[in-house]
Amino acid sequence: MDKIKSISEAFSTQPVSMIVTDPKARAQYQHDYDIEKIDAERDQIGQYEYVDYYVGYNFEGKKIFKYLANSVNVHYQ
């Protein structure tokens, strides 16, 4: 599977984009909200029902956002 480079809101007139932070750029300016990776995840909500999400993690491994998969456009590296 390809690595996710960014996601952007699909149903917005002014969409927010979440972009994986370049590690070289992070060496100069470090923030808690820098995105190390964006992963596709799935939660089970019933015996046979699932909800898919895209989740962004910072460099400390903390979740910093979670978007429903059907609500974003995905851009791969």
TIROLO-398682 format. One record per residue: x, y, z of N, C-alpha, C, CB in turn. Coordinates in nm, 2 decimals. Glycine has a CB too. Layout:
[rec [X; Y; Z]; [X; Y; Z]; [X; Y; Z]; [X; Y; Z]]
...
# end
This chain:
[rec [0.08; -0.12; 0.00]; [0.00; 0.00; 0.00]; [0.09; 0.12; 0.00]; [-0.10; 0.00; 0.12]]
[rec [0.05; 0.22; -0.08]; [0.12; 0.35; -0.08]; [0.11; 0.43; 0.04]; [0.08; 0.43; -0.21]]
[rec [0.21; 0.51; 0.07]; [0.21; 0.60; 0.18]; [0.12; 0.72; 0.15]; [0.35; 0.65; 0.22]]
[rec [0.05; 0.77; 0.25]; [-0.04; 0.88; 0.23]; [0.04; 1.01; 0.25]; [-0.16; 0.87; 0.33]]
[rec [0.03; 1.10; 0.16]; [0.10; 1.22; 0.16]; [0.02; 1.33; 0.23]; [0.15; 1.27; 0.02]]
[rec [-0.11; 1.34; 0.20]; [-0.20; 1.43; 0.26]; [-0.34; 1.39; 0.24]; [-0.17; 1.57; 0.20]]
[rec [-0.43; 1.46; 0.31]; [-0.58; 1.45; 0.29]; [-0.63; 1.59; 0.29]; [-0.64; 1.36; 0.40]]
[rec [-0.74; 1.61; 0.23]; [-0.81; 1.74; 0.23]; [-0.96; 1.72; 0.24]; [-0.78; 1.83; 0.11]]
[rec [-1.03; 1.81; 0.30]; [-1.18; 1.79; 0.31]; [-1.24; 1.80; 0.18]; [-1.23; 1.91; 0.40]]
[rec [-1.33; 1.70; 0.15]; [-1.39; 1.69; 0.02]; [-1.52; 1.78; 0.00]; [-1.43; 1.54; 0.00]]
[rec [-1.59; 1.81; 0.11]; [-1.72; 1.87; 0.09]; [-1.71; 2.01; 0.15]; [-1.83; 1.79; 0.15]]
[rec [-1.61; 2.09; 0.12]; [-1.60; 2.22; 0.17]; [-1.56; 2.32; 0.06]; [-1.49; 2.22; 0.29]]
[rec [-1.61; 2.44; 0.08]; [-1.57; 2.55; -0.02]; [-1.43; 2.60; 0.01]; [-1.67; 2.66; -0.02]]
[rec [-1.39; 2.58; 0.13]; [-1.25; 2.62; 0.17]; [-1.19; 2.50; 0.25]; [-1.25; 2.75; 0.26]]
[rec [-1.15; 2.40; 0.18]; [-1.11; 2.27; 0.24]; [-0.98; 2.29; 0.32]; [-1.09; 2.17; 0.14]]
[rec [-0.97; 2.22; 0.43]; [-0.85; 2.21; 0.51]; [-0.77; 2.10; 0.46]; [-0.88; 2.20; 0.67]]
[rec [-0.64; 2.11; 0.44]; [-0.55; 2.01; 0.40]; [-0.46; 1.97; 0.52]; [-0.47; 2.05; 0.28]]
[rec [-0.44; 1.84; 0.54]; [-0.35; 1.79; 0.64]; [-0.24; 1.72; 0.56]; [-0.42; 1.69; 0.74]]
[rec [-0.12; 1.77; 0.58]; [0.00; 1.73; 0.50]; [0.10; 1.67; 0.59]; [0.06; 1.84; 0.42]]
[rec [0.16; 1.55; 0.55]; [0.27; 1.49; 0.63]; [0.39; 1.59; 0.63]; [0.30; 1.35; 0.58]]
[rec [0.44; 1.61; 0.75]; [0.56; 1.70; 0.76]; [0.68; 1.64; 0.71]; [0.57; 1.75; 0.91]]
[rec [0.76; 1.72; 0.63]; [0.89; 1.68; 0.58]; [0.99; 1.67; 0.70]; [0.94; 1.77; 0.47]]
[rec [1.05; 1.56; 0.73]; [1.14; 1.55; 0.84]; [1.25; 1.65; 0.84]; [1.20; 1.41; 0.85]]
[rec [1.30; 1.69; 0.72]; [1.41; 1.79; 0.71]; [1.36; 1.92; 0.75]; [1.46; 1.79; 0.56]]
[rec [1.24; 1.96; 0.72]; [1.18; 2.09; 0.76]; [1.16; 2.09; 0.91]; [1.05; 2.12; 0.68]]
[rec [1.12; 1.97; 0.96]; [1.09; 1.96; 1.10]; [1.21; 1.99; 1.19]; [1.03; 1.83; 1.14]]
[rec [1.33; 1.96; 1.13]; [1.45; 1.98; 1.21]; [1.47; 2.13; 1.25]; [1.57; 1.93; 1.13]]
[rec [1.42; 2.22; 1.17]; [1.43; 2.36; 1.20]; [1.32; 2.41; 1.29]; [1.43; 2.44; 1.07]]
[rec [1.20; 2.37; 1.26]; [1.08; 2.42; 1.33]; [1.00; 2.30; 1.38]; [0.99; 2.51; 1.24]]
[rec [1.00; 2.28; 1.51]; [0.93; 2.16; 1.57]; [0.80; 2.21; 1.64]; [1.02; 2.08; 1.66]]
[rec [0.69; 2.15; 1.61]; [0.56; 2.18; 1.67]; [0.49; 2.05; 1.71]; [0.47; 2.26; 1.57]]
[rec [0.41; 2.05; 1.81]; [0.34; 1.93; 1.85]; [0.23; 1.89; 1.75]; [0.26; 1.96; 1.98]]
[rec [0.19; 1.98; 1.66]; [0.09; 1.94; 1.56]; [0.15; 1.90; 1.43]; [0.00; 2.06; 1.54]]
[rec [0.29; 1.88; 1.42]; [0.35; 1.83; 1.30]; [0.30; 1.69; 1.27]; [0.51; 1.84; 1.31]]
[rec [0.27; 1.65; 1.15]; [0.22; 1.52; 1.12]; [0.33; 1.43; 1.07]; [0.11; 1.53; 1.01]]
[rec [0.35; 1.32; 1.14]; [0.45; 1.22; 1.10]; [0.39; 1.13; 1.00]; [0.50; 1.14; 1.22]]
[rec [0.27; 1.08; 1.02]; [0.20; 0.99; 0.93]; [0.05; 1.00; 0.94]; [0.25; 0.85; 0.96]]
[rec [-0.01; 0.96; 0.83]; [-0.16; 0.95; 0.82]; [-0.19; 0.80; 0.78]; [-0.22; 1.05; 0.71]]
[rec [-0.27; 0.74; 0.87]; [-0.30; 0.60; 0.85]; [-0.45; 0.58; 0.82]; [-0.26; 0.51; 0.97]]
[rec [-0.49; 0.48; 0.74]; [-0.63; 0.44; 0.73]; [-0.66; 0.34; 0.84]; [-0.65; 0.38; 0.58]]
[rec [-0.76; 0.37; 0.91]; [-0.80; 0.28; 1.02]; [-0.95; 0.24; 1.01]; [-0.77; 0.34; 1.16]]
[rec [-0.99; 0.14; 1.08]; [-1.13; 0.09; 1.07]; [-1.17; 0.06; 1.21]; [-1.14; -0.03; 0.98]]
[rec [-1.29; 0.11; 1.25]; [-1.35; 0.07; 1.38]; [-1.48; -0.01; 1.35]; [-1.39; 0.20; 1.46]]
[rec [-1.50; -0.11; 1.43]; [-1.62; -0.20; 1.42]; [-1.72; -0.14; 1.51]; [-1.59; -0.35; 1.46]]
[rec [-1.84; -0.11; 1.45]; [-1.95; -0.05; 1.52]; [-2.07; -0.14; 1.54]; [-2.00; 0.08; 1.45]]
[rec [-2.06; -0.26; 1.48]; [-2.17; -0.36; 1.50]; [-2.10; -0.49; 1.46]; [-2.29; -0.33; 1.41]]
[rec [-2.19; -0.60; 1.46]; [-2.13; -0.73; 1.43]; [-2.07; -0.73; 1.29]; [-2.24; -0.83; 1.45]]
[rec [-2.14; -0.67; 1.20]; [-2.09; -0.67; 1.06]; [-2.07; -0.53; 1.00]; [-2.19; -0.75; 0.97]]
[rec [-2.07; -0.43; 1.08]; [-2.06; -0.30; 1.03]; [-1.93; -0.23; 1.08]; [-2.18; -0.21; 1.08]]
[rec [-1.87; -0.15; 0.98]; [-1.74; -0.09; 1.01]; [-1.75; 0.06; 0.96]; [-1.63; -0.16; 0.94]]
[rec [-1.66; 0.14; 1.02]; [-1.65; 0.28; 0.98]; [-1.50; 0.30; 0.95]; [-1.70; 0.38; 1.09]]
[rec [-1.47; 0.35; 0.84]; [-1.33; 0.38; 0.80]; [-1.29; 0.52; 0.83]; [-1.30; 0.34; 0.65]]
[rec [-1.17; 0.55; 0.87]; [-1.12; 0.68; 0.91]; [-0.98; 0.70; 0.85]; [-1.12; 0.70; 1.06]]
[rec [-0.94; 0.82; 0.84]; [-0.80; 0.86; 0.82]; [-0.75; 0.93; 0.95]; [-0.77; 0.95; 0.69]]
[rec [-0.65; 0.88; 1.01]; [-0.60; 0.93; 1.14]; [-0.46; 0.99; 1.12]; [-0.61; 0.82; 1.25]]
[rec [-0.44; 1.11; 1.17]; [-0.30; 1.17; 1.17]; [-0.23; 1.16; 1.30]; [-0.31; 1.31; 1.12]]
[rec [-0.11; 1.12; 1.30]; [-0.03; 1.11; 1.42]; [0.09; 1.21; 1.42]; [0.03; 0.97; 1.44]]
[rec [0.12; 1.27; 1.54]; [0.24; 1.35; 1.54]; [0.36; 1.27; 1.57]; [0.22; 1.46; 1.65]]
[rec [0.48; 1.34; 1.59]; [0.60; 1.27; 1.60]; [0.62; 1.20; 1.74]; [0.72; 1.36; 1.58]]
[rec [0.53; 1.23; 1.83]; [0.53; 1.16; 1.96]; [0.43; 1.04; 1.96]; [0.49; 1.26; 2.07]]
[rec [0.37; 1.01; 1.85]; [0.27; 0.90; 1.84]; [0.13; 0.93; 1.88]; [0.33; 0.79; 1.91]]
[rec [0.10; 1.06; 1.91]; [-0.04; 1.09; 1.95]; [-0.13; 1.13; 1.83]; [-0.03; 1.22; 2.05]]
[rec [-0.25; 1.08; 1.84]; [-0.35; 1.12; 1.74]; [-0.38; 1.27; 1.75]; [-0.48; 1.04; 1.76]]
[rec [-0.37; 1.33; 1.63]; [-0.40; 1.48; 1.63]; [-0.52; 1.51; 1.55]; [-0.28; 1.55; 1.58]]
[rec [-0.57; 1.42; 1.46]; [-0.70; 1.43; 1.39]; [-0.75; 1.30; 1.35]; [-0.68; 1.53; 1.27]]
[rec [-0.88; 1.30; 1.32]; [-0.95; 1.18; 1.27]; [-1.06; 1.22; 1.18]; [-1.00; 1.09; 1.39]]
[rec [-1.06; 1.18; 1.05]; [-1.16; 1.22; 0.96]; [-1.23; 1.09; 0.90]; [-1.10; 1.30; 0.84]]
[rec [-1.36; 1.10; 0.88]; [-1.43; 0.99; 0.82]; [-1.37; 0.97; 0.68]; [-1.58; 1.01; 0.81]]
[rec [-1.35; 0.85; 0.63]; [-1.28; 0.82; 0.50]; [-1.36; 0.88; 0.39]; [-1.27; 0.67; 0.48]]
[rec [-1.50; 0.88; 0.40]; [-1.58; 0.93; 0.29]; [-1.59; 1.08; 0.28]; [-1.72; 0.87; 0.30]]
[rec [-1.52; 1.15; 0.38]; [-1.53; 1.30; 0.38]; [-1.41; 1.37; 0.33]; [-1.57; 1.34; 0.52]]
[rec [-1.31; 1.29; 0.29]; [-1.18; 1.35; 0.25]; [-1.13; 1.30; 0.11]; [-1.07; 1.33; 0.35]]
[rec [-1.05; 1.38; 0.05]; [-0.97; 1.33; -0.07]; [-0.84; 1.30; -0.02]; [-0.97; 1.45; -0.18]]
[rec [-0.78; 1.19; -0.07]; [-0.65; 1.13; -0.03]; [-0.55; 1.15; -0.14]; [-0.67; 0.98; 0.02]]
[rec [-0.43; 1.19; -0.10]; [-0.32; 1.21; -0.19]; [-0.20; 1.12; -0.15]; [-0.27; 1.36; -0.20]]
[rec [-0.15; 1.04; -0.24]; [-0.05; 0.94; -0.20]; [0.09; 0.99; -0.25]; [-0.08; 0.81; -0.26]]
[rec [0.19; 0.94; -0.19]; [0.33; 0.98; -0.23]; [0.37; 0.90; -0.36]; [0.43; 0.95; -0.12]]
# end
